[in-house]
């Protein structure tokens, strides 16, 4: 009981202000590095968009007898998008044939992605992924998404 009646020890306001200054300084430093990282990501995206435009212009458009590459570009800020057109009616393909085509295409695309370690490293660093979209004459056949963290590349 006597302790409650004793006068409280005065605290130095300097420590209070130093604590607030430290918190503000830490917040400012965190914000600085966040902005710097965002600027780097925007610069990398601009470089990627430029390279994808070059790639779109130089890649062969006719991949095989029935498959045509229509577009390569960056969408949604984090997706490298490839659009293919297959010269078949979707209704002419059975579900089993579509599934086997999708599995074959997925294996091929994963092997191709594994051959590009620089691209995979960039995709991991900036959290990009690839989407390969296959269209038939009258509808969508299937879409394949490749996330670098889900690939099991040898070596």
C-alpha positions as CSV (number, residue, x, y, z in Angstrom):
1,X,0.0,0.0,0.0
2,X,2.8,2.4,0.8
3,X,4.3,1.8,-2.7
4,X,1.2,3.2,-4.3
5,X,1.4,6.4,-2.3
6,X,5.1,7.0,-3.0
7,X,5.7,9.7,-5.6
8,X,6.5,8.3,-9.1
9,X,10.0,8.6,-10.4
10,X,10.2,11.2,-13.2
11,X,11.3,9.8,-16.5
12,X,13.6,11.6,-18.9
13,X,11.6,12.8,-21.9
14,X,14.7,12.5,-24.0
15,X,14.4,8.7,-24.1
16,X,10.8,9.0,-25.3
17,X,11.7,11.3,-28.1
18,X,14.7,9.1,-29.1
19,X,12.4,6.1,-29.2
20,X,10.0,7.9,-31.5
21,X,12.9,9.1,-33.7
22,X,14.2,5.5,-34.0
23,X,10.8,4.2,-35.1
24,X,10.4,7.0,-37.7
25,X,13.9,6.4,-39.0
26,X,13.3,2.6,-39.3
27,X,10.0,3.2,-41.1
28,X,11.6,5.7,-43.5
29,X,14.5,3.3,-44.3
30,X,12.0,0.4,-44.9
31,X,10.0,2.6,-47.2
32,X,13.1,3.7,-49.1
33,X,14.1,0.1,-49.8
34,X,10.6,-0.9,-50.7
35,X,10.4,2.0,-53.3
36,X,13.9,1.0,-54.6
37,X,12.8,-2.6,-55.0
38,X,9.6,-1.5,-56.8
39,X,11.6,0.7,-59.1
40,X,13.8,-2.2,-60.0
41,X,10.8,-4.4,-60.7
42,X,9.3,-1.7,-62.9
43,X,12.6,-1.4,-64.8
44,X,12.8,-5.2,-65.2
45,X,9.2,-5.3,-66.4
46,X,9.9,-2.6,-69.0
47,X,13.0,-4.6,-70.2
48,X,10.9,-7.8,-70.3
49,X,8.2,-6.1,-72.3
50,X,10.7,-4.9,-74.8
51,X,12.4,-8.3,-75.1
52,X,9.0,-10.1,-75.4
53,X,8.0,-7.7,-78.2
54,X,11.3,-8.6,-80.0
55,X,10.6,-12.3,-79.3
56,X,7.1,-11.9,-80.7
57,X,8.5,-10.4,-83.9
58,X,11.3,-13.0,-84.3
59,X,9.6,-16.3,-83.3
60,X,8.2,-18.4,-86.1
61,X,4.5,-18.1,-86.2
62,X,3.7,-21.4,-87.7
63,X,4.9,-24.0,-85.2
64,X,3.6,-27.1,-87.0
65,X,1.0,-28.1,-89.5
66,X,-1.9,-27.0,-87.3
67,X,-0.4,-24.8,-84.5
68,X,0.2,-21.1,-84.9
69,X,1.7,-18.7,-82.3
70,X,-0.4,-15.6,-82.3
71,X,0.9,-13.5,-79.5
72,X,3.7,-13.2,-76.9
73,X,3.5,-10.5,-74.2
74,X,3.3,-9.5,-70.6
75,X,-0.2,-9.4,-69.1
76,X,-1.4,-8.5,-65.6
77,X,2.1,-7.3,-64.7
78,X,3.3,-10.8,-63.7
79,X,2.3,-13.2,-66.5
80,X,4.3,-14.0,-69.6
81,X,1.4,-14.8,-71.9
82,X,1.6,-17.0,-75.1
83,X,-1.5,-17.5,-77.3
84,X,-1.6,-20.3,-79.8
85,X,-4.3,-21.1,-82.3
86,X,-4.8,-24.7,-83.3
87,X,-6.5,-25.2,-86.7
88,X,-9.1,-27.8,-85.5
89,X,-12.6,-27.6,-84.2
90,X,-12.6,-28.2,-80.4
91,X,-15.7,-30.4,-80.9
92,X,-13.6,-32.8,-83.2
93,X,-11.3,-33.7,-80.3
94,X,-12.3,-36.2,-77.6
95,X,-11.7,-35.4,-74.0
96,X,-9.0,-38.1,-73.9
97,X,-7.2,-36.5,-76.9
98,X,-7.4,-33.0,-75.4
99,X,-6.0,-34.4,-72.1
100,X,-3.1,-36.2,-73.9
101,X,-2.4,-33.0,-76.0
102,X,-2.3,-30.9,-72.9
103,X,0.0,-33.4,-71.1
104,X,2.3,-33.6,-74.1
105,X,2.4,-29.8,-74.4
106,X,3.0,-29.3,-70.7
107,X,6.0,-31.7,-70.7
108,X,7.5,-30.0,-73.8
109,X,7.0,-26.5,-72.3
110,X,8.4,-27.5,-68.9
111,X,11.5,-29.0,-70.7
112,X,11.9,-25.8,-72.7
113,X,11.6,-23.7,-69.6
114,X,14.2,-25.8,-67.8
115,X,16.6,-25.1,-70.6
116,X,16.5,-21.3,-69.8
117,X,18.0,-20.9,-66.3
118,X,18.3,-17.1,-66.6
119,X,14.6,-16.8,-67.5
120,X,13.7,-19.1,-64.6
121,X,15.9,-17.1,-62.2
122,X,14.3,-13.8,-63.3
123,X,10.8,-15.3,-63.0
124,X,11.5,-16.6,-59.4
125,X,13.0,-13.2,-58.4
126,X,10.2,-11.1,-59.6
127,X,7.4,-13.7,-59.1
128,X,6.4,-14.0,-62.8
129,X,4.9,-17.1,-64.3
130,X,4.0,-18.2,-67.9
131,X,0.6,-18.9,-69.3
132,X,0.2,-20.8,-72.6
133,X,-3.3,-20.4,-74.0
134,X,-4.5,-22.7,-76.7
135,X,-7.5,-21.8,-78.9
136,X,-9.3,-24.0,-81.4
137,X,-11.3,-22.6,-84.3
138,X,-14.5,-22.1,-82.2
139,X,-13.4,-22.2,-78.5
140,X,-10.7,-22.6,-76.0
141,X,-8.9,-25.9,-75.9
142,X,-6.9,-25.6,-72.7
143,X,-4.5,-23.3,-70.8
144,X,-1.2,-24.3,-69.3
145,X,0.4,-22.3,-66.5
146,X,4.1,-22.7,-65.6
147,X,5.3,-21.4,-62.2
148,X,9.0,-21.6,-61.8
149,X,8.8,-22.8,-58.2
150,X,6.7,-25.8,-59.3
151,X,9.1,-27.0,-62.0
152,X,11.4,-29.8,-61.2
153,X,14.4,-29.1,-63.5
154,X,17.3,-31.6,-63.5
155,X,20.6,-30.2,-62.3
